[in-house]
Amino acid sequence: MPRVLLLHTGGTLGMRGTPLEPDTYAAGLTETVPELLQIASLDIRIICNLDSSDIGPVHWTQLAQSIAQSRQDYDGFVVVHGTDTMSYTAGALAFALQNLDRPVVLTGAQRPLVAHRTDARRNLVDAVELATRPIPEVGICFDGLFMRGCRTTKSNVHDYRAFDSPGCQPLARLGVTIELGEHIRQPTLPFFCDARFEADVVVVHITPGLRPAMLEAMLGGYEQLRGVVFAAFGAGTTPAGAHSIAPLVRKLVDSGVEALVATQSTGLIDLSLYQNSRQLLDAGAISAGGMRLEAAVTKLMHALAIHPERNARRLYLEADVAGELA
């Protein structure tokens, strides 16, 4: 029987109101969802028990290292996680676990496992099933879909279909049968794990009328700043003229801060296309291409930590590392 390691980090799925212990948690899962024992030999590891808004780079490192250290002992991994920041954790794991050769499946629920009409049972069963399949990617399993983790975003607070992966078809669809996609990535090099992340990164959401002086005052007061993700309009545009942030971008880049431009929309952006986006390119910013904001943030954090030299860092940011650009 396949062996699967379930790593619990918290979230709605496992809410019980009592402290978690691996043995009692495992017993609770298998009592409530006995079919799990028909799918895999399941081991449990409690990483933490947090609301996902409290999960960040320290926990990403812990998760990635736990998976890397146990990789040879299991056929796949399931990470139980709160939904609010699940896409960030999925992106971080996708970048940290390079040339992955077995599935890492993140899942959670909109309602607790012990609640009536819960989606937790299906998501959990689907996730464990996927962890036994030949899908060597980090992904999110939710509402019958398995999506590439570094292409996902949380799109709905109340719907059971809480996640979407714009521009990227699901890696698998789980209905009466399990249909695997043809675009599943396969490792071509040996596996390695580098789970370092630089936390001193901020996101700036561009809005009409944003005053560059106000933005400069906000960013300039933090000397440890290492990176900024600018969430620009549509095709990567920002205001020009008196409200242009290009001079600020140039100042940031010249001071050693990395500036990455993503879109508030979906799709591939080309900063050379319009004058109002080219001004950022000319100022030294890098395009996030088609990356979702969650992937752009975690990839920049990873790049800053693993590549101290700017040229190498920029090559990494522009490369398709885990399918985040493809």
C-alpha positions as CSV (number, residue, x, y, z in Angstrom):
1,M,0.0,0.0,0.0
2,P,1.3,3.5,-0.8
3,R,2.7,5.5,2.1
4,V,1.6,9.1,2.6
5,L,2.7,11.7,5.1
6,L,0.1,14.2,6.2
7,L,1.5,17.5,7.5
8,H,-1.0,19.5,9.5
9,T,-0.5,23.3,9.7
10,G,-4.0,24.4,10.9
11,G,-7.0,25.9,9.1
12,T,-10.7,25.2,9.1
13,L,-10.5,21.5,8.1
14,G,-9.2,20.3,11.5
15,M,-11.0,22.7,13.8
16,R,-12.1,20.9,17.0
17,G,-11.5,23.4,19.8
18,T,-9.0,21.3,21.5
19,P,-5.2,21.0,21.3
20,L,-3.9,18.7,18.6
21,E,-1.8,15.7,19.2
22,P,-0.6,13.4,16.3
23,D,-2.2,10.2,17.7
24,T,-5.6,11.7,18.5
25,Y,-5.6,13.8,15.3
26,A,-4.9,10.7,13.2
27,A,-7.5,8.7,15.1
28,G,-10.0,11.4,14.5
29,L,-9.3,11.6,10.8
30,T,-9.6,7.8,10.2
31,E,-12.7,7.5,12.4
32,T,-14.5,10.3,10.5
33,V,-13.1,9.4,7.1
34,P,-12.4,5.6,7.3
35,E,-11.9,5.3,3.6
36,L,-8.5,7.0,4.0
37,L,-7.2,3.7,5.3
38,Q,-8.2,2.0,2.0
39,I,-6.1,4.5,0.0
40,A,-2.8,4.7,1.8
41,S,-0.8,4.0,4.9
42,L,-1.1,7.4,6.5
43,D,1.3,9.0,9.0
44,I,0.6,12.3,10.6
45,R,3.0,15.1,11.6
46,I,1.8,18.3,13.3
47,I,3.9,21.2,12.0
48,C,1.7,23.9,13.7
49,N,-1.9,24.6,14.3
50,L,-2.4,28.2,13.1
51,D,-4.8,30.4,11.2
52,S,-3.3,30.6,7.8
53,S,-2.9,34.4,8.1
54,D,-0.2,33.6,10.7
55,I,1.7,31.3,8.4
56,G,4.8,32.8,6.6
57,P,8.3,32.2,5.5
58,V,9.5,30.4,8.7
59,H,6.7,27.8,8.3
60,W,7.4,27.4,4.5
61,T,11.0,26.5,5.4
62,Q,9.9,24.1,8.0
63,L,7.4,22.4,5.7
64,A,9.8,22.2,2.8
65,Q,12.6,20.7,5.0
66,S,10.2,18.2,6.5
67,I,9.1,17.0,3.1
68,A,12.7,16.9,1.8
69,Q,14.0,14.9,4.8
70,S,11.1,12.4,4.5
71,R,11.0,12.2,0.7
72,Q,12.5,8.7,0.4
73,D,10.1,7.3,3.0
74,Y,6.8,8.2,1.4
75,D,5.1,8.1,-2.0
76,G,3.5,11.4,-1.5
77,F,2.6,14.2,0.9
78,V,-0.5,16.0,1.9
79,V,-0.4,19.4,3.6
80,V,-3.6,20.4,5.5
81,H,-3.7,24.2,5.5
82,G,-6.0,27.2,5.9
83,T,-7.4,28.5,2.7
84,D,-6.5,32.2,3.0
85,T,-2.8,31.9,2.4
86,M,-2.7,28.4,0.9
87,S,-1.6,29.7,-2.6
88,Y,1.3,31.5,-1.0
89,T,2.5,28.3,0.7
90,A,1.9,26.3,-2.5
91,G,4.1,28.8,-4.4
92,A,6.8,28.8,-1.8
93,L,7.0,25.0,-1.7
94,A,7.0,24.8,-5.5
95,F,10.1,27.0,-5.6
96,A,11.8,25.4,-2.6
97,L,11.4,21.8,-3.7
98,Q,13.2,21.7,-7.1
99,N,12.9,18.8,-9.5
100,L,10.3,17.2,-7.3
101,D,9.7,13.5,-8.0
102,R,6.5,12.9,-6.1
103,P,3.2,14.8,-5.3
104,V,2.9,17.4,-2.6
105,V,-0.9,18.1,-2.3
106,L,-2.2,21.0,-0.3
107,T,-5.8,21.0,0.8
108,G,-8.2,22.4,3.3
109,A,-11.9,23.2,3.7
110,Q,-14.5,25.9,3.8
111,R,-16.2,24.1,6.7
112,P,-14.6,21.9,9.4
113,L,-14.5,18.2,9.1
114,V,-16.8,17.7,12.0
115,A,-19.5,20.1,10.6
116,H,-22.5,19.0,8.6
117,R,-22.4,19.7,4.8
118,T,-18.6,19.9,5.1
119,D,-16.4,19.9,2.0
120,A,-13.5,18.6,4.2
121,R,-14.2,14.9,3.7
122,R,-14.1,15.0,-0.1
123,N,-11.0,17.3,-0.2
124,L,-9.1,15.1,2.2
125,V,-10.0,11.9,0.4
126,D,-9.1,13.4,-2.9
127,A,-5.8,14.8,-1.6
128,V,-4.7,11.5,-0.1
129,E,-5.6,9.7,-3.4
130,L,-3.7,12.2,-5.4
131,A,-0.6,11.8,-3.1
132,T,-0.4,8.2,-4.4
133,R,-0.5,9.1,-8.1
134,P,2.4,9.9,-10.4
135,I,2.0,13.7,-10.3
136,P,5.4,15.1,-9.3
137,E,4.2,18.7,-8.6
138,V,3.1,20.9,-5.7
139,G,-0.6,21.6,-6.1
140,I,-3.8,22.5,-4.4
141,C,-6.6,20.0,-4.3
142,F,-10.0,21.5,-3.8
143,D,-13.6,20.7,-5.0
144,G,-12.6,18.0,-7.4
145,L,-9.7,19.8,-9.0
146,F,-5.9,19.5,-8.6
147,M,-4.3,22.8,-9.6
148,R,-0.6,23.7,-10.0
149,G,0.2,25.5,-6.8
150,C,2.2,28.3,-8.2
151,R,-0.6,29.3,-10.6
152,T,-3.4,29.4,-8.0
153,T,-5.3,32.2,-6.3
154,K,-8.1,32.1,-3.7
155,S,-11.1,33.4,-5.7
156,N,-14.0,32.8,-3.4
157,V,-14.6,33.1,0.3
158,H,-17.9,31.2,0.6
159,D,-18.0,28.8,-2.4
160,Y,-16.7,25.3,-2.1
161,R,-14.7,26.0,-5.3
162,A,-12.5,28.4,-3.4
163,F,-9.5,28.4,-5.8
164,D,-8.8,29.1,-9.4
165,S,-5.7,28.8,-11.6
166,P,-6.2,31.4,-14.4
167,G,-4.5,30.5,-17.6
168,C,-3.5,27.0,-16.4
169,Q,-5.7,23.9,-16.8
170,P,-6.0,21.6,-13.7
171,L,-3.3,18.9,-13.3
172,A,-6.1,16.5,-12.5
173,R,-9.9,16.4,-12.4
174,L,-11.5,14.1,-9.8
175,G,-15.0,12.8,-10.7
176,V,-16.1,9.2,-11.2
177,T,-12.6,8.7,-12.6
178,I,-9.4,10.7,-12.1
179,E,-8.3,12.4,-15.3
180,L,-4.7,13.5,-15.4
181,G,-3.6,16.5,-17.5
182,E,-1.1,16.2,-20.2
183,H,0.9,19.2,-19.0
184,I,2.1,17.6,-15.7
185,R,5.8,18.4,-15.2
186,Q,8.4,15.7,-14.9
187,P,11.8,16.1,-13.2
188,T,14.8,16.1,-15.6
189,L,17.5,16.8,-12.9
190,P,18.1,15.4,-9.4
191,F,15.9,16.7,-6.6
192,F,17.2,19.4,-4.2
193,C,15.7,21.6,-1.6
194,D,16.6,25.2,-0.9
195,A,14.0,26.5,1.5
196,R,15.4,30.0,2.2
197,F,13.1,33.0,1.9
198,E,13.7,36.7,2.4
199,A,10.8,38.2,4.3
200,D,11.6,41.9,3.8
201,V,9.4,42.2,0.7
202,V,6.3,44.4,0.3
203,V,3.4,44.5,-2.2
204,V,2.2,47.9,-3.6
205,H,-1.2,47.8,-5.2
206,I,-1.3,50.7,-7.7
207,T,-4.5,52.8,-7.7
208,P,-5.6,55.8,-9.7
209,G,-4.3,59.0,-8.1
210,L,-1.6,57.3,-6.0
211,R,0.9,60.0,-5.1
212,P,4.6,58.9,-5.6
213,A,5.7,61.1,-2.7
214,M,3.4,59.3,-0.3
215,L,4.6,55.9,-1.6
216,E,8.2,57.0,-1.3
217,A,7.6,58.2,2.3
218,M,6.1,54.8,3.1
219,L,8.9,52.7,1.5
220,G,11.8,54.9,2.3
221,G,11.3,54.6,6.1
222,Y,12.3,50.9,6.1
223,E,16.0,50.4,5.6
224,Q,15.8,46.6,5.5
225,L,13.6,46.6,2.5
226,R,14.9,44.1,-0.1
227,G,12.1,43.8,-2.7
228,V,8.9,45.3,-3.9
229,V,6.1,43.7,-6.0
230,F,4.1,46.4,-7.8
231,A,0.6,45.2,-8.6
232,A,0.1,47.3,-11.7
233,F,-3.0,47.8,-13.9
234,G,-3.9,45.4,-16.7
235,A,-0.8,45.0,-19.0
236,G,1.6,46.3,-16.4
237,T,0.8,50.0,-16.8
238,T,1.1,52.7,-14.1
239,P,0.4,56.4,-14.3
240,A,2.9,58.6,-16.2
241,G,3.7,62.3,-15.8
242,A,3.3,63.9,-12.4
243,H,2.0,60.6,-10.9
244,S,4.7,58.4,-12.4
245,I,6.4,56.0,-9.9
246,A,9.2,55.4,-12.4
247,P,11.6,57.8,-10.6
248,L,10.9,55.9,-7.3
249,V,11.5,52.6,-9.0
250,R,14.8,53.8,-10.3
251,K,15.8,55.0,-6.8
252,L,14.8,51.7,-5.3
253,V,16.7,49.6,-7.9
254,D,19.8,51.8,-7.5
255,S,19.7,51.3,-3.8
256,G,19.8,47.5,-4.3
257,V,16.0,46.8,-3.9
258,E,14.5,44.5,-6.4
259,A,11.3,45.7,-8.2
260,L,9.0,43.2,-9.7
261,V,5.9,44.3,-11.7
262,A,2.9,42.0,-11.7
263,T,-0.7,42.6,-12.9
264,Q,-3.9,43.1,-10.9
265,S,-5.6,41.2,-13.8
266,T,-4.7,37.8,-15.4
267,G,-2.6,36.9,-18.3
268,L,0.9,37.6,-19.6
269,I,2.2,41.1,-19.3
270,D,4.9,42.7,-21.5
271,L,6.4,45.9,-20.0
272,S,7.8,46.9,-23.4
273,L,4.3,47.1,-24.9
274,Y,3.0,50.5,-23.7
275,Q,4.7,53.7,-22.8
276,N,3.1,53.6,-19.3
277,S,4.6,50.2,-18.6
278,R,7.9,50.7,-20.5
279,Q,8.8,53.5,-18.1
280,L,9.1,50.9,-15.3
281,L,11.2,48.7,-17.5
282,D,13.5,51.6,-18.3
283,A,13.7,52.4,-14.6
284,G,15.1,48.9,-13.8
285,A,12.0,46.9,-12.9
286,I,11.5,43.3,-13.9
287,S,8.3,41.9,-15.4
288,A,6.5,39.1,-13.5
289,G,5.2,37.8,-16.8
290,G,2.1,35.8,-16.2
291,M,2.7,35.1,-12.6
292,R,-0.1,35.4,-10.1
293,L,0.6,37.8,-7.3
294,E,1.0,35.0,-4.8
295,A,3.7,33.4,-7.0
296,A,5.4,36.7,-7.7
297,V,5.7,37.4,-4.0
298,T,7.1,34.0,-3.0
299,K,9.4,33.7,-6.0
300,L,10.9,37.2,-5.2
301,M,11.3,36.2,-1.5
302,H,13.1,33.0,-2.7
303,A,15.2,34.7,-5.3
304,L,16.5,37.3,-2.8
305,A,17.5,34.6,-0.3
306,I,19.2,32.2,-2.7
307,H,20.8,34.6,-5.2
308,P,22.7,37.5,-3.5
309,E,24.2,38.5,-6.9
310,R,21.7,40.6,-8.9
311,N,22.3,39.2,-12.3
312,A,21.8,35.6,-11.1
313,R,18.7,36.7,-9.2
314,R,17.2,38.3,-12.2
315,L,17.9,35.3,-14.4
316,Y,16.1,33.2,-11.8
317,L,13.1,35.5,-11.7
318,E,12.7,35.5,-15.4
319,A,13.1,31.7,-15.7
320,D,10.2,29.3,-15.5
321,V,11.2,27.4,-12.4
322,A,8.1,25.4,-11.4
323,G,5.6,26.1,-14.2
324,E,4.6,29.5,-12.8
325,L,5.2,31.2,-16.2
326,A,4.3,28.4,-18.6
